[in-house]
Amino acid sequence: MKLHTKIALGLVLGALVGGLGNAFFGGAPWLDWVSTNVAYPVGQVFLRLLFMTVVPIVFTSIALGVAGIGDIGTLGRLGGRTMMFFAFSTLIAATIGLTLVNTVRPGGGLPEETRDALMTQFASDDLVVGGPSDFGVSTFVEIVPRNPVFAAADTDMLALIFFSLIFGVALMMIPKEKAQPVLDVLDGIGEAIIKIIDMAMALAPYGVFGLIFVITSQFGWSILGQLSMYVIVVLLGLLLHAAFGVSALVRIFGRMNPVRFWKSIEAPIITAFSTSSSMATLPTSISTAEKELDVQPKIAGFVLPLGATMNMNGTALFEGVTVLFVAQVFGVGLGIGSQVLVIVLAVVTAIGAAGVPGGSLPLMMLVMATVGVPPEGIAIILGVDRILDMARTTLNVSGDLAASVYVDRIDRELEGATAMTPGVTATSTVGD
Ligand code: ASP
């Protein structure tokens, strides 16, 4: 049996067994015991094995990717296009979300008692107590780390990415005989990390079973009923963006058949769905991009770590829907100006959100506060967020892979053009 099939089986079985456990024995002490002492540790060990590789893989793949691009001009062109693609696809996603939520108005019909009950049930969550995190000028200043080792230790991804980018650029600028040994070492580290990921993925079927079991065994389906219209709008939006938005981007910008694209990325889709973390999925995305989508390693290494942190289509869509939903529930009218602001902020905060489970929630509270929607209102949706997080992370990761296909095509074209220009020799690519 192929590993993907086994992982998918782990996912389905975990959901089934957990769901049945909840339906028949919900709240029973032994079920909690199994969840806490068996399923949870198995799931966490798998997740941690993946997380363990994130810092070294981000550093080595970005440094090698940048150095492999070969010259600053090409790097600038590819980097610019990568950012444009991220921004454009995220904007489309947020717009789809906002259009849907305005059309369906899922928050219009939520009874006041349901709202209050949900608020009291989930309001004690740390998140609500913690309140919105800061987002302002300092957010941008702090992208430049004072100390790259601290940045890595804190998994401060934007800062780590910044250092890795600069490091790669510097390797490109120093004499080749000095750079080459460093590149060889990085290459070796990268290979070893990929090996670790392969080993971790062998545990994936069990890890995924555990992760899903913990959610489904504790999580009653009734809350889904109470919030059904909201959940449907989010899921429908994600589905629409995947089917039309991402597929069109892959076709138009990546010049790839979307059917081939979706078929090739099964492994990262399953990993994203079961881990709810773009970061934990990064290793799988990189290997899938290289092996299944024929993306050059230097491009996968450059685009995907950036995407895992900055490109979150699903998150932007979810934020747009949720802010408007909570506004509808509380009867806060948002005019067209405020709604445009919600879209812009959803795109910006999706860039700032960490690629970990629930990473976008604190920033979304900030968007709410900015447009005058009570941020505590997030408590209403916390009970269903686990499910929505799984779905939006899947779209986040698919968007990153679409970006890698596009940038890879551009790079090949640029290289072709360079090779054909007389007098210009194609720069050698290091690291692949
Ligand atoms: N879990 C999401 C991700 O990792 C982030 C979020 O929207 O909370 O991509």
Boltz pocket constraint, residues with backbone or C-beta under 6 A from the ligand:
constraints:
  - pocket:
      binder: B
      contacts: [[A, 276], [A, 277], [A, 278], [A, 279], [A, 308], [A, 312], [A, 315], [A, 353], [A, 354], [A, 355], [A, 356], [A, 357], [A, 358], [A, 359], [A, 360], [A, 361], [A, 389], [A, 392], [A, 393], [A, 396]]
      max_distance: 6.0
